[in-house]
Amino acid sequence: MGYASRNPYTGELYETFQEATDAEVRSAIDNAHAAFLEWRNSSFSGRSQIMQQAANLLRRDSEHFAKVLTLEMGKLLSEAKAEVELSAQIFEYYAREAETLLAPETLKVAKPEEGESIVYHEPLGVLLAIEPWNFPYYQIARIIAPQLSAGNTLLLKHASNVPQAAALFEQLMKDAGLPAGAFKNLYASRAQIELILNHKHVQGVALTGSEAAGAIVAQQAAKALKKSTLELGGADAFIVLADADLAPTVKWAVFGRHWNGGQVCVSSKRMIIVEKVYDDFLTLYKEGVAGLRAGDPMLATTTLAPLSSQAAADEVKEKIRLAVQHGATALQVGPQVPANGAFVQPTILTGITPDNPAYEMEFFGPVSMLFRAKDDQDAVRIANDSPFGLGGSIFTRDAAKGASLARQVSTGMVYINHPTRVKADLPFGGVRRSGYGRELIGLGIKEFVNHKLISVVDINAEF
């Protein structure tokens, strides 16, 4: 596989990194376990100070952190800065809330006179985090902030094309005061994942990535009897009802599909438009997409980033060709994207029928699939006719109606009049082939803890 840092806009190769040896992996696990034995007994206030310091350092050096993202995976500099800030907010959230979220819970039992029953939430130990390239910092913060706050320690296996971002985040946590071994970036091979999961000191794995990767890692974790959480792909529905305010709706549609170059699990990939406003929406949407400007992601005037690699761009183009071969219509929109760099021309696909393989695909790039719905219920039917179930949105002037319909959409998250709200204080996760488990807030911090019951019983209580 190999770890290499390459600029997807210029194609320049910055640096390559040696994969870890098995001995280095085992040493990292031993060090993480040794750190855990101390860290699990640390106070919440001590952990909180380190989480807050990590947030402070991210904000202090925001420009430096952001530029690494732009140079290494092509993210717009403005979006990179926003990711740095979001990561800081996640650390800050757990610095503030972890102790309350993990407070012991006294149970209401049928006969309280017989004794007291309390559930304590205790850390499990060493965890493995397998993270993707599309949000190199946010994805790390999303797992390590809650799990370090809970008292666990972590090993990171990041994507092979963002090795500098991974190393920078490890240094961030050292600079924040985290004890040695408590968080370690490993340039591990895919083959070493099973080695890690089979180690007696490793207690679980959190993966964000593809369905294929998730299926393999889930099998390996299950075989080793280790807990796993998976955040996989998505084909989020962007439902537009007949009463939607089209002007702002279209602006959100353009943003929701094309931010981060369209490389977002919760990107608005399937536009499902009620028939009454379909033609008007399509006209405005084409105009909005045509207004995007592809180019150097360092420039403030650029609004469409390159994809993370030429291989990623080629994969998206191949999926477009496959969709067209099976009857879809592809409309390329906007000014021609640069010939150099990992760009894909913004494309709108229409006429995608259920027998087209693209119908159940995830397009990880600036490709929009548009579907015409007869009415509200038909829109919900189309939205649910997907193997994925991550996020989605509904646009309507009637928020109550939108919220009611959202209860019928089978996903982990639904937003009314917004494509997706990725925030430190909202949970994240999906169902079906989008994975299982949740990250962020109290749901996330409790994914890898032992919910230990201690019940003190009156010795004279009746059987």
Buried (B, 14 or more C-beta within 10 A) or exposed (E): EEBBBBBBBEEEEEEEBEBBEEEBBBBBBBBBBBBBEEBBEBEBEEBBBBBBBBBBBBBEBBEEBBBBBBBBBBBBBBBBBBBBBBBBBBBBBBBBBBBEBBEEEEEEEEEEEBEEBEBBBBBBBBBBBBBBBBBBBBBBBBBBBBBBBBBBBBBBBBBBBBBBBBBBBBEBBEEBEBBEBBBBBBBBBBEBBBBBBEBEBBBBBBBBBBBEBBEBBBEBBEEBEBBBBBBBBBBBBBBBBBBBEBEEBBEBBBBBBBBBBBBBBBBBBBBBBBEBBBEEBBEBBBEBBEEBEBBBBBEEEBBBBBBBBBEBBEBBBEBBEBBBEBEBEBBEBBBEBEEEBBBBBBBBBBBBEEEBEBBBBBBBBBBBBBBBBEEBEBBBBBBBBBBBBBBBBBBBEEEEBBEEBBEBBBBBBBBBBEBBEBBBEEBBBBEBBBBBBBBBBBBBBBBBBEEEEEEEEEEEEEE
